Amino acid sequence: MNNLANCWPDAVQSLLLKAVLISDKDRARSYWDQFCNSVDIQSIDYSATSITPMIYKRFRDLQGEEIQVAKSVYRHTWSANNLSLHALRKVLLAFDHEGINVTLLKGAAMISSYYCDPGVRVVGDMDILISRDRAKAAMELLCNLGWKQLYHFEDRKFEYIHATSFVNADQVNIDLHWRVLSDTPFDHSFVNFQPQMLAANGFLASRLCPEDQLIHTLLHCHKFSPVPLIRWIPDASTLLNQTLDFRWNYFFKTVQLLKVEYVVQSMLLFLNREKYINLPESVVQDLSALSWTKSDQKYFDFLTKSRGGYFHIYFYVWRLHCRNNPNMGLLNLIFTAPKFVMNSISIDGYMKLCAYEITRYAKHIFNRAHGAVK
């Protein structure tokens, strides 16, 4: 449906989202009917399918094939999430016994604190955050509990990636994070981010406060994905509609600290314009008054483009380097870029950087040749 495959819904996806989120139930029913008349419910994409459990919750008394499909997805989601949450609780108990504090992120946090129904929020994996100094102990404990790490991991990766993945015998996935934001080591504006925590309902864990949870939701989805990341729309809308004491002053201070004004303005004004949320006029004015640098805008726009090509990583690093140094001249940016690249991939020395690039290029040529043979 969404040819750009980023966070913005297309016309058909918008019908489904309006059916879920518009407060007027009669209008919402009209959008649902329009959606059903626009698609073959048996062949809708994953992004749309993941929203249908919310449709079933809202219109469960309706009849027809479409609502039966939504019911089926709801039941499958309820079963899968309960299995995952049961496994997660065992992990949290073991972590608590070892004194490892855990914060729930993304879907796990949304289910526990906002949706309060494991059937309405499709979750691919359970995302949890632990402190960097307990990350290695947490990984070893997961392995001792029978979880398998999905990818080869070296200690040096702690410095330039934000998480690693584990799976158990029931195919439940856990993403173990030691940083809230994925670009923290390299994005100078993210380094000092210290989110505020609250207790998570029904879990031996904490969660991000609503304001930081909203920022995390927006930043996580403002990027390219082969599967359109429209999940942020019901997540952000549900969070805002349920948090009557949302601290806008704290929110705007954090947005400016992180230099994410461009992302936040575009996404929240979109939600308000589409009537998914109803922002106070003063908040709309504050959002409209936000400003940002050209480097920030170019960087965040770049994140929404398809990831492909040999040089993509260098374009990405260049955009981030420019964002980190908005007042630096072009020549200085060029001369300091190699050092930033080395820091970004945890390489010490220009010779090692050359060796890394030669190895990477050789793998690229090999993979292309191997693909051509196939």
Summary of the structure (lengths in Angstrom):
residues: 374
radius of gyration: 21.9
end to end distance: 29.9
largest distance: 67.3
contacts: 1119
relative contact order: 0.10
helix: 58%
strand: 7%
